[in-house]
Amino acid sequence: MQVEIERKFQVLDGWEIPPGAGVVLIRQAYLTDPAAAVEVRVRSMDDRYFMTVKKPVETSGGKALARHEVEFPIGASVFEPLWEMASARLEKERWTVPCEGCSPVVDVYRGANLGLRVAEVEFTTPEAADAFVPPAWFGPEITGVKRWGNRALAQPPTAG
């Protein structure tokens, strides 16, 4: 089973997508309750489709940096009906940004989260994640903050 280790940051105002950045359109639909520990989602990335199951790795007092992850390809014929059935969906552009010393992606959200920008950096070890020094264009760290997770961002807005 693969373990995903990542840190997430807000992106500062004024940051612009640099030349040479690649982009993919992502649609994600969540099939589990937002309060459940295990997350089940389907995702399209342009013309590729995946089902992913994630569960937090038990930690002792640290940030929620790591999750067990199982991901496998599915077809459009499986993705589309699950997308329609899900009540929690989001769309975003994922930009792969050239950056010295790291390989961040920046998600630029559409729909109800229009304009929100979040940078993510994945690591091979917890030690590498701890040693990471964010570039100047990264804003506050939001790793492990539930309201900044994609599953929370995918929830329909509530009347208030």
GUVO-992612 format. One record per residue: residue number from 1; residue in three letters; x, y, z of N, C-alpha, C, O in turn. Coordinates in Angstrom, 1 decimal. Example, Ala and Ser with C-alpha at 12.3 -4.5 7.8 and 13.67 -1.06 7.14 Angstrom:
- 1, ALA, 13.2, -5.7, 7.8, 12.3, -4.5, 7.8, 13.2, -3.3, 7.8, 14.2, -3.3, 8.5
- 2, SER, 12.8, -2.2, 7.1, 13.7, -1.1, 7.1, 12.9, 0.0, 7.9, 13.4, 1.1, 8.0
This chain:
- 1, MET, 0.9, -1.2, 0.0, 0.0, 0.0, 0.0, 0.9, 1.2, 0.0, 1.9, 1.3, 0.8
- 2, GLN, 0.6, 2.2, -0.8, 1.3, 3.4, -1.0, 1.0, 4.3, 0.2, -0.1, 4.4, 0.6
- 3, VAL, 2.0, 5.1, 0.6, 1.7, 6.2, 1.6, 2.0, 7.5, 0.9, 3.1, 7.7, 0.4
- 4, GLU, 1.0, 8.4, 1.0, 1.1, 9.7, 0.5, 1.6, 10.7, 1.6, 1.0, 10.7, 2.7
- 5, ILE, 2.7, 11.4, 1.4, 3.2, 12.3, 2.4, 3.2, 13.7, 1.7, 3.9, 13.9, 0.7
- 6, GLU, 2.4, 14.6, 2.2, 2.4, 15.9, 1.5, 2.2, 17.1, 2.5, 1.7, 16.9, 3.6
- 7, ARG, 2.6, 18.2, 2.1, 2.3, 19.5, 2.8, 1.5, 20.4, 1.9, 1.8, 20.4, 0.7
- 8, LYS, 0.6, 21.2, 2.5, -0.3, 22.1, 1.7, -0.1, 23.5, 2.2, 0.0, 23.7, 3.4
- 9, PHE, -0.2, 24.4, 1.3, -0.1, 25.8, 1.6, -1.1, 26.7, 0.8, -1.4, 26.3, -0.3
- 10, GLN, -1.5, 27.8, 1.4, -2.3, 28.8, 0.6, -1.2, 29.4, -0.3, 0.0, 29.4, 0.0
- 11, VAL, -1.7, 29.9, -1.4, -0.8, 30.7, -2.3, -1.1, 32.2, -2.1, -2.2, 32.6, -2.1
- 12, LEU, 0.0, 32.9, -2.0, -0.1, 34.3, -1.7, -0.8, 35.1, -2.9, -0.6, 34.7, -4.0
- 13, ASP, -1.5, 36.1, -2.5, -2.1, 37.0, -3.5, -0.9, 37.6, -4.4, 0.1, 37.8, -3.9
- 14, GLY, -1.2, 37.8, -5.6, -0.2, 38.4, -6.5, 0.6, 37.3, -7.3, 1.3, 37.6, -8.3
- 15, TRP, 0.5, 36.1, -6.8, 1.3, 35.0, -7.5, 0.6, 34.8, -8.9, -0.6, 34.7, -9.0
- 16, GLU, 1.4, 34.6, -9.9, 0.8, 34.3, -11.2, 1.4, 33.0, -11.7, 2.5, 32.6, -11.4
- 17, ILE, 0.7, 32.3, -12.6, 1.1, 31.0, -13.1, 2.3, 31.4, -14.0, 2.2, 32.2, -15.0
- 18, PRO, 3.4, 30.7, -13.7, 4.7, 31.0, -14.5, 4.7, 30.4, -15.9, 4.0, 29.4, -16.1
- 19, PRO, 5.4, 31.0, -16.8, 5.6, 30.3, -18.1, 6.2, 28.9, -17.9, 7.0, 28.7, -17.0
- 20, GLY, 5.8, 28.0, -18.7, 6.3, 26.6, -18.6, 5.6, 25.7, -17.7, 5.9, 24.5, -17.6
- 21, ALA, 4.6, 26.2, -17.0, 3.7, 25.4, -16.1, 2.8, 24.6, -17.0, 2.2, 25.1, -17.9
- 22, GLY, 2.6, 23.3, -16.6, 1.7, 22.4, -17.3, 0.4, 22.4, -16.5, 0.4, 22.6, -15.3
- 23, VAL, -0.7, 22.1, -17.2, -2.0, 22.1, -16.6, -2.8, 20.9, -17.0, -2.7, 20.4, -18.1
- 24, VAL, -3.6, 20.4, -16.0, -4.6, 19.4, -16.3, -5.9, 19.8, -15.6, -5.9, 20.4, -14.5
- 25, LEU, -7.1, 19.5, -16.2, -8.3, 19.8, -15.6, -8.7, 18.6, -14.8, -8.7, 17.4, -15.3
- 26, ILE, -9.1, 18.8, -13.5, -9.5, 17.7, -12.6, -10.9, 17.9, -12.1, -11.3, 19.0, -11.8
- 27, ARG, -11.7, 16.8, -12.1, -13.0, 16.7, -11.5, -12.9, 15.6, -10.5, -12.5, 14.5, -10.8
- 28, GLN, -13.3, 15.9, -9.3, -13.3, 14.9, -8.2, -14.7, 14.9, -7.6, -15.4, 15.9, -7.4
- 29, ALA, -15.1, 13.6, -7.2, -16.4, 13.4, -6.6, -16.1, 12.5, -5.4, -15.4, 11.5, -5.5
- 30, TYR, -16.7, 12.9, -4.2, -16.5, 12.1, -3.0, -17.7, 11.3, -2.7, -18.8, 11.7, -2.7
- 31, LEU, -17.4, 10.0, -2.4, -18.5, 9.0, -2.2, -18.7, 8.6, -0.8, -19.5, 7.8, -0.5
- 32, THR, -17.9, 9.2, 0.1, -18.0, 8.9, 1.6, -18.4, 10.2, 2.3, -18.2, 11.3, 1.8
- 33, ASP, -19.0, 10.0, 3.4, -19.4, 11.1, 4.3, -18.2, 11.9, 4.7, -17.1, 11.3, 5.0
- 34, PRO, -18.2, 13.2, 4.8, -17.1, 14.0, 5.2, -16.5, 13.7, 6.6, -15.4, 14.0, 6.9
- 35, ALA, -17.3, 13.1, 7.4, -16.8, 12.8, 8.8, -16.1, 11.4, 8.8, -15.5, 11.1, 9.8
- 36, ALA, -16.3, 10.6, 7.8, -15.6, 9.3, 7.8, -14.1, 9.4, 7.7, -13.6, 10.3, 7.0
- 37, ALA, -13.4, 8.5, 8.4, -12.0, 8.5, 8.4, -11.4, 8.0, 7.0, -10.4, 8.6, 6.6
- 38, VAL, -12.1, 7.1, 6.4, -11.7, 6.7, 5.1, -12.4, 7.5, 4.0, -13.6, 7.8, 4.1
- 39, GLU, -11.6, 8.0, 3.1, -12.1, 8.8, 2.0, -12.1, 8.0, 0.7, -11.1, 7.4, 0.3
- 40, VAL, -13.2, 8.0, 0.0, -13.4, 7.3, -1.3, -13.8, 8.3, -2.3, -14.8, 9.0, -2.1
- 41, ARG, -13.0, 8.4, -3.4, -13.3, 9.4, -4.4, -13.1, 8.8, -5.8, -12.3, 7.9, -5.9
- 42, VAL, -13.7, 9.5, -6.8, -13.4, 9.2, -8.2, -12.8, 10.5, -8.7, -13.2, 11.6, -8.3
- 43, ARG, -11.9, 10.4, -9.7, -11.3, 11.6, -10.2, -11.1, 11.4, -11.7, -10.7, 10.4, -12.2
- 44, SER, -11.4, 12.5, -12.5, -11.0, 12.6, -13.9, -9.9, 13.6, -14.0, -9.9, 14.7, -13.4
- 45, MET, -8.9, 13.2, -14.8, -7.8, 14.1, -15.1, -7.7, 14.2, -16.6, -7.1, 13.3, -17.2
- 46, ASP, -8.3, 15.2, -17.2, -8.5, 15.3, -18.7, -9.2, 14.0, -19.1, -10.4, 13.9, -18.7
- 47, ASP, -8.6, 13.1, -19.8, -9.3, 11.9, -20.3, -8.9, 10.6, -19.6, -9.0, 9.5, -20.1
- 48, ARG, -8.4, 10.7, -18.3, -8.0, 9.6, -17.5, -8.9, 9.6, -16.3, -9.3, 10.7, -15.8
- 49, TYR, -9.2, 8.4, -15.8, -10.2, 8.3, -14.7, -9.6, 7.3, -13.6, -9.0, 6.3, -14.0
- 50, PHE, -9.9, 7.7, -12.3, -9.3, 6.9, -11.2, -10.3, 6.8, -10.1, -11.1, 7.7, -9.9
- 51, MET, -10.2, 5.7, -9.3, -10.9, 5.6, -8.0, -9.7, 5.6, -7.0, -8.7, 4.9, -7.2
- 52, THR, -9.9, 6.3, -5.9, -8.9, 6.4, -4.9, -9.5, 6.2, -3.5, -10.6, 6.7, -3.2
- 53, VAL, -8.8, 5.5, -2.7, -9.2, 5.3, -1.3, -8.1, 5.8, -0.4, -6.9, 5.3, -0.6
- 54, LYS, -8.3, 6.7, 0.6, -7.3, 7.2, 1.4, -7.7, 7.0, 2.9, -8.9, 7.2, 3.2
- 55, LYS, -6.7, 6.8, 3.7, -7.0, 6.7, 5.2, -5.8, 7.3, 5.9, -4.6, 6.9, 5.6
- 56, PRO, -6.0, 8.1, 6.9, -4.8, 8.7, 7.6, -4.0, 7.7, 8.3, -4.4, 6.7, 8.8
- 57, VAL, -2.7, 8.0, 8.2, -1.7, 7.1, 8.9, -1.7, 7.6, 10.4, -1.7, 8.8, 10.6
- 58, GLU, -1.7, 6.7, 11.3, -1.7, 7.0, 12.7, -0.4, 7.8, 13.0, 0.7, 7.3, 12.7
- 59, THR, -0.5, 8.9, 13.7, 0.7, 9.7, 14.1, 0.6, 10.0, 15.5, -0.4, 9.9, 16.2
- 60, SER, 1.7, 10.4, 16.1, 1.8, 10.8, 17.5, 2.1, 12.2, 17.6, 3.2, 12.6, 17.9
- 61, GLY, 1.0, 13.1, 17.5, 1.2, 14.5, 17.8, 1.6, 15.4, 16.7, 1.6, 16.6, 16.8
- 62, GLY, 2.0, 14.8, 15.5, 2.4, 15.6, 14.4, 1.3, 16.1, 13.5, 0.1, 15.7, 13.8
- 63, LYS, 1.6, 16.8, 12.5, 0.6, 17.2, 11.5, 0.2, 16.0, 10.7, 0.9, 15.0, 10.7
- 64, ALA, -1.0, 16.0, 10.2, -1.5, 14.9, 9.4, -0.9, 14.9, 8.0, -1.5, 15.3, 7.0
- 65, LEU, 0.4, 14.6, 8.0, 1.2, 14.6, 6.7, 1.0, 13.4, 5.8, 1.1, 13.5, 4.6
- 66, ALA, 0.7, 12.2, 6.4, 0.7, 11.0, 5.7, -0.7, 10.3, 5.7, -1.4, 10.3, 6.7
- 67, ARG, -1.0, 9.7, 4.5, -2.2, 8.9, 4.4, -1.9, 7.6, 3.6, -1.1, 7.7, 2.6
- 68, HIS, -2.5, 6.5, 4.0, -2.4, 5.3, 3.1, -3.3, 5.6, 1.9, -4.3, 6.2, 2.0
- 69, GLU, -2.8, 5.1, 0.8, -3.5, 5.5, -0.5, -3.5, 4.3, -1.4, -2.5, 3.7, -1.7
- 70, VAL, -4.7, 3.9, -1.9, -4.8, 2.9, -3.0, -5.6, 3.6, -4.1, -6.7, 4.2, -3.9
- 71, GLU, -5.0, 3.6, -5.3, -5.6, 4.2, -6.5, -5.5, 3.3, -7.6, -4.4, 2.6, -7.8
- 72, PHE, -6.5, 3.3, -8.4, -6.5, 2.4, -9.6, -7.3, 3.1, -10.7, -8.3, 3.8, -10.4
- 73, PRO, -7.0, 2.7, -12.0, -7.7, 3.3, -13.1, -9.1, 2.7, -13.2, -9.3, 1.5, -12.9
- 74, ILE, -10.0, 3.5, -13.7, -11.4, 3.1, -14.0, -11.7, 3.7, -15.4, -11.0, 4.6, -15.8
- 75, GLY, -12.8, 3.3, -15.9, -13.2, 3.9, -17.2, -14.2, 5.0, -17.0, -14.7, 5.2, -16.0
- 76, ALA, -14.4, 5.8, -18.1, -15.3, 6.9, -18.1, -16.7, 6.3, -17.8, -17.5, 7.0, -17.2
- 77, SER, -17.0, 5.1, -18.2, -18.4, 4.5, -18.0, -18.6, 4.3, -16.5, -19.8, 4.1, -16.1
- 78, VAL, -17.6, 4.2, -15.7, -17.7, 4.0, -14.3, -17.7, 5.4, -13.6, -18.5, 5.7, -12.7
- 79, PHE, -16.8, 6.2, -14.1, -16.6, 7.6, -13.5, -17.9, 8.4, -13.6, -18.3, 9.0, -12.6
- 80, GLU, -18.4, 8.5, -14.8, -19.5, 9.5, -15.0, -20.8, 9.2, -14.1, -21.3, 10.2, -13.6
- 81, PRO, -21.2, 8.0, -14.0, -22.4, 7.8, -13.1, -22.1, 8.0, -11.6, -22.9, 8.6, -10.9
- 82, LEU, -20.8, 7.7, -11.2, -20.5, 8.0, -9.8, -20.4, 9.5, -9.6, -20.7, 10.0, -8.5
- 83, TRP, -19.8, 10.2, -10.6, -19.8, 11.7, -10.5, -21.2, 12.3, -10.3, -21.4, 13.1, -9.5
- 84, GLU, -22.1, 11.8, -11.1, -23.5, 12.2, -11.0, -24.2, 11.9, -9.7, -25.0, 12.7, -9.2
- 85, MET, -23.9, 10.7, -9.1, -24.5, 10.3, -7.9, -23.9, 11.0, -6.6, -24.6, 11.2, -5.6
- 86, ALA, -22.7, 11.5, -6.7, -22.0, 12.1, -5.6, -22.6, 13.5, -5.3, -22.9, 14.2, -6.2
- 87, SER, -22.8, 13.8, -4.0, -23.3, 15.1, -3.6, -22.1, 16.1, -3.4, -22.4, 17.3, -3.3
- 88, ALA, -20.9, 15.6, -3.3, -19.8, 16.4, -3.0, -18.8, 16.3, -4.2, -18.2, 15.3, -4.4
- 89, ARG, -18.7, 17.4, -5.0, -17.9, 17.4, -6.2, -17.2, 18.8, -6.2, -17.6, 19.8, -5.7
- 90, LEU, -16.0, 18.7, -6.9, -15.3, 19.9, -7.2, -14.6, 19.8, -8.5, -14.3, 18.7, -9.0
- 91, GLU, -14.2, 21.0, -9.1, -13.5, 21.1, -10.3, -12.3, 22.1, -10.0, -12.5, 23.1, -9.4
- 92, LYS, -11.2, 21.7, -10.6, -10.0, 22.6, -10.4, -9.0, 22.4, -11.6, -9.0, 21.3, -12.2
- 93, GLU, -8.2, 23.4, -11.8, -7.1, 23.2, -12.7, -5.9, 22.9, -11.8, -5.6, 23.6, -10.8
- 94, ARG, -5.1, 21.9, -12.2, -3.8, 21.6, -11.5, -2.6, 22.0, -12.3, -2.4, 21.5, -13.4
- 95, TRP, -1.9, 23.0, -11.8, -0.7, 23.5, -12.5, 0.5, 22.9, -11.9, 0.7, 22.9, -10.7
- 96, THR, 1.4, 22.3, -12.7, 2.7, 21.8, -12.3, 3.7, 22.9, -12.5, 3.9, 23.3, -13.6
- 97, VAL, 4.2, 23.4, -11.4, 5.0, 24.7, -11.4, 6.5, 24.4, -11.3, 6.9, 23.7, -10.4
- 98, PRO, 7.2, 24.9, -12.2, 8.7, 24.8, -12.1, 9.2, 25.6, -10.8, 8.8, 26.8, -10.7
- 99, CYS, 10.0, 25.0, -10.0, 10.4, 25.6, -8.8, 11.7, 25.0, -8.3, 11.8, 23.7, -8.3
- 100, GLU, 12.7, 25.8, -8.0, 14.0, 25.2, -7.6, 13.8, 24.5, -6.2, 13.4, 25.1, -5.3
- 101, GLY, 14.3, 23.3, -6.2, 14.3, 22.6, -4.9, 13.1, 21.8, -4.5, 13.1, 21.1, -3.5
- 102, CYS, 12.0, 21.9, -5.3, 10.7, 21.2, -5.0, 9.9, 21.1, -6.3, 10.2, 21.7, -7.3
- 103, SER, 8.9, 20.3, -6.2, 8.0, 20.1, -7.4, 6.5, 20.3, -7.0, 5.8, 19.4, -6.8
- 104, PRO, 6.2, 21.6, -6.7, 4.8, 21.8, -6.3, 3.8, 21.7, -7.4, 4.1, 21.9, -8.6
- 105, VAL, 2.6, 21.4, -7.0, 1.4, 21.6, -7.9, 0.6, 22.7, -7.3, 0.5, 22.8, -6.0
- 106, VAL, -0.1, 23.5, -8.1, -1.0, 24.5, -7.6, -2.4, 24.2, -8.1, -2.5, 24.2, -9.3
- 107, ASP, -3.3, 24.0, -7.2, -4.7, 23.8, -7.6, -5.4, 25.2, -7.6, -5.4, 25.9, -6.6
- 108, VAL, -6.0, 25.5, -8.8, -6.8, 26.7, -8.9, -8.2, 26.2, -9.1, -8.6, 25.6, -10.1
- 109, TYR, -9.1, 26.5, -8.1, -10.4, 26.0, -8.0, -11.4, 26.7, -8.9, -11.2, 27.9, -9.2
- 110, ARG, -12.4, 26.0, -9.3, -13.5, 26.6, -10.1, -14.8, 26.4, -9.2, -14.8, 26.0, -8.1
- 111, GLY, -15.9, 26.9, -9.8, -17.2, 26.7, -9.1, -17.3, 27.5, -7.8, -16.9, 28.6, -7.8
- 112, ALA, -17.9, 26.8, -6.8, -18.1, 27.5, -5.5, -16.8, 28.0, -4.8, -16.8, 28.9, -4.0
- 113, ASN, -15.7, 27.4, -5.2, -14.4, 27.8, -4.6, -13.5, 28.6, -5.6, -12.3, 28.7, -5.5
- 114, LEU, -14.2, 29.3, -6.6, -13.5, 30.0, -7.6, -12.5, 31.0, -7.0, -12.8, 31.8, -6.2
- 115, GLY, -11.3, 30.9, -7.6, -10.2, 31.8, -7.2, -9.3, 31.2, -6.1, -8.2, 31.7, -5.9
- 116, LEU, -9.8, 30.2, -5.3, -9.0, 29.6, -4.3, -7.8, 29.0, -4.9, -7.9, 28.3, -5.9
- 117, ARG, -6.6, 29.2, -4.3, -5.4, 28.6, -4.9, -4.6, 27.9, -3.7, -4.3, 28.5, -2.7
- 118, VAL, -4.3, 26.6, -3.9, -3.6, 25.9, -2.9, -2.4, 25.2, -3.5, -2.5, 24.5, -4.6
- 119, ALA, -1.2, 25.3, -2.9, 0.0, 24.6, -3.4, 0.2, 23.3, -2.5, 0.0, 23.3, -1.3
- 120, GLU, 0.6, 22.2, -3.2, 0.8, 21.0, -2.5, 2.2, 20.5, -3.0, 2.6, 20.6, -4.1
- 121, VAL, 3.0, 19.9, -2.0, 4.3, 19.3, -2.3, 4.3, 18.0, -1.7, 4.0, 17.8, -0.5
- 122, GLU, 4.6, 16.9, -2.5, 4.7, 15.6, -2.0, 6.1, 15.2, -1.7, 7.0, 15.7, -2.3
- 123, PHE, 6.3, 14.3, -0.7, 7.6, 13.9, -0.3, 7.7, 12.4, -0.2, 6.7, 11.7, -0.1
- 124, THR, 9.0, 11.9, -0.2, 9.2, 10.5, -0.1, 9.3, 10.0, 1.4, 9.1, 8.9, 1.7
- 125, THR, 9.7, 11.0, 2.3, 9.8, 10.6, 3.7, 9.3, 11.7, 4.6, 9.2, 12.9, 4.2
- 126, PRO, 8.9, 11.4, 5.8, 8.5, 12.4, 6.7, 9.6, 13.4, 7.0, 9.4, 14.6, 7.3
- 127, GLU, 10.8, 12.9, 7.1, 12.0, 13.8, 7.3, 12.1, 14.8, 6.2, 12.4, 16.0, 6.5
- 128, ALA, 11.9, 14.4, 5.0, 12.0, 15.4, 3.9, 10.9, 16.4, 4.0, 11.1, 17.6, 3.7
- 129, ALA, 9.7, 16.0, 4.4, 8.6, 16.9, 4.6, 8.9, 17.9, 5.7, 8.7, 19.1, 5.6
- 130, ASP, 9.5, 17.4, 6.8, 9.9, 18.3, 7.9, 11.0, 19.3, 7.6, 11.0, 20.4, 8.0
- 131, ALA, 11.9, 18.9, 6.7, 13.0, 19.7, 6.3, 12.7, 20.8, 5.2, 13.5, 21.7, 5.0
- 132, PHE, 11.5, 20.6, 4.6, 11.1, 21.5, 3.5, 11.0, 22.9, 3.9, 10.4, 23.2, 4.9
- 133, VAL, 11.6, 23.8, 3.2, 11.5, 25.3, 3.4, 10.7, 25.8, 2.2, 11.2, 25.8, 1.0
- 134, PRO, 9.5, 26.3, 2.4, 8.6, 26.7, 1.3, 9.2, 28.0, 0.6, 9.8, 28.8, 1.2
- 135, PRO, 8.9, 28.0, -0.7, 9.4, 29.2, -1.5, 8.6, 30.5, -1.0, 7.6, 30.3, -0.3
- 136, ALA, 9.1, 31.6, -1.3, 8.5, 32.9, -0.9, 7.0, 33.1, -1.3, 6.3, 33.8, -0.6
- 137, TRP, 6.6, 32.5, -2.4, 5.2, 32.7, -2.9, 4.2, 31.8, -2.2, 3.0, 32.0, -2.4
- 138, PHE, 4.7, 30.9, -1.3, 3.8, 30.1, -0.5, 3.3, 31.0, 0.6, 4.0, 31.7, 1.2
- 139, GLY, 2.0, 30.8, 0.9, 1.4, 31.5, 2.1, 1.4, 30.6, 3.3, 2.2, 29.7, 3.4
- 140, PRO, 0.4, 30.8, 4.2, 0.3, 30.0, 5.4, 0.1, 28.5, 5.1, -0.5, 28.2, 4.1
- 141, GLU, 0.7, 27.7, 6.0, 0.6, 26.3, 5.8, -0.8, 25.8, 6.3, -1.3, 26.3, 7.3
- 142, ILE, -1.4, 24.9, 5.5, -2.8, 24.4, 5.8, -2.8, 22.9, 5.9, -3.9, 22.3, 5.8
- 143, THR, -1.6, 22.3, 6.0, -1.6, 20.8, 6.1, -2.4, 20.3, 7.2, -2.3, 20.8, 8.4
- 144, GLY, -3.3, 19.4, 7.0, -4.1, 18.8, 8.0, -5.3, 19.6, 8.5, -6.0, 19.2, 9.4
- 145, VAL, -5.5, 20.8, 8.0, -6.6, 21.7, 8.4, -7.8, 21.2, 7.6, -7.9, 21.4, 6.3
- 146, LYS, -8.8, 20.6, 8.2, -9.9, 19.9, 7.5, -10.7, 20.8, 6.6, -11.0, 20.4, 5.5
- 147, ARG, -10.9, 22.0, 7.0, -11.7, 22.9, 6.1, -11.0, 23.2, 4.8, -11.6, 23.7, 3.9
- 148, TRP, -9.7, 23.0, 4.7, -8.9, 23.2, 3.5, -8.7, 21.9, 2.7, -8.1, 22.0, 1.6
- 149, GLY, -9.2, 20.8, 3.2, -9.1, 19.6, 2.4, -10.1, 19.6, 1.3, -11.1, 20.2, 1.3
- 150, ASN, -9.7, 18.8, 0.2, -10.6, 18.8, -1.0, -12.0, 18.2, -0.6, -12.9, 18.7, -1.2
- 151, ARG, -12.0, 17.3, 0.2, -13.3, 16.7, 0.6, -14.2, 17.8, 1.2, -15.4, 17.8, 0.9
- 152, ALA, -13.7, 18.6, 2.1, -14.5, 19.7, 2.7, -14.8, 20.7, 1.6, -15.9, 21.2, 1.6
- 153, LEU, -13.9, 21.1, 0.7, -14.1, 22.1, -0.3, -15.1, 21.6, -1.3, -15.8, 22.4, -1.9
- 154, ALA, -15.3, 20.3, -1.4, -16.3, 19.7, -2.4, -17.7, 19.8, -1.9, -18.6, 19.6, -2.7
- 155, GLN, -17.9, 20.0, -0.6, -19.2, 19.9, 0.0, -20.1, 21.1, -0.6, -19.5, 22.2, -0.7
- 156, PRO, -21.3, 20.9, -0.8, -22.2, 22.0, -1.3, -22.2, 23.1, -0.3, -22.2, 22.8, 0.9
- 157, PRO, -22.3, 24.3, -0.7, -22.4, 25.4, 0.2, -23.7, 25.3, 1.0, -24.7, 24.8, 0.5
- 158, THR, -23.6, 25.7, 2.3, -24.8, 25.7, 3.1, -25.4, 27.1, 3.2, -24.7, 28.1, 3.2
- 159, ALA, -26.7, 27.1, 3.3, -27.4, 28.4, 3.5, -27.0, 29.0, 4.9, -27.0, 28.2, 5.9
- 160, GLY, -26.7, 30.2, 5.0, -26.4, 30.7, 6.3, -26.8, 32.1, 6.5, -26.6, 32.7, 7.6
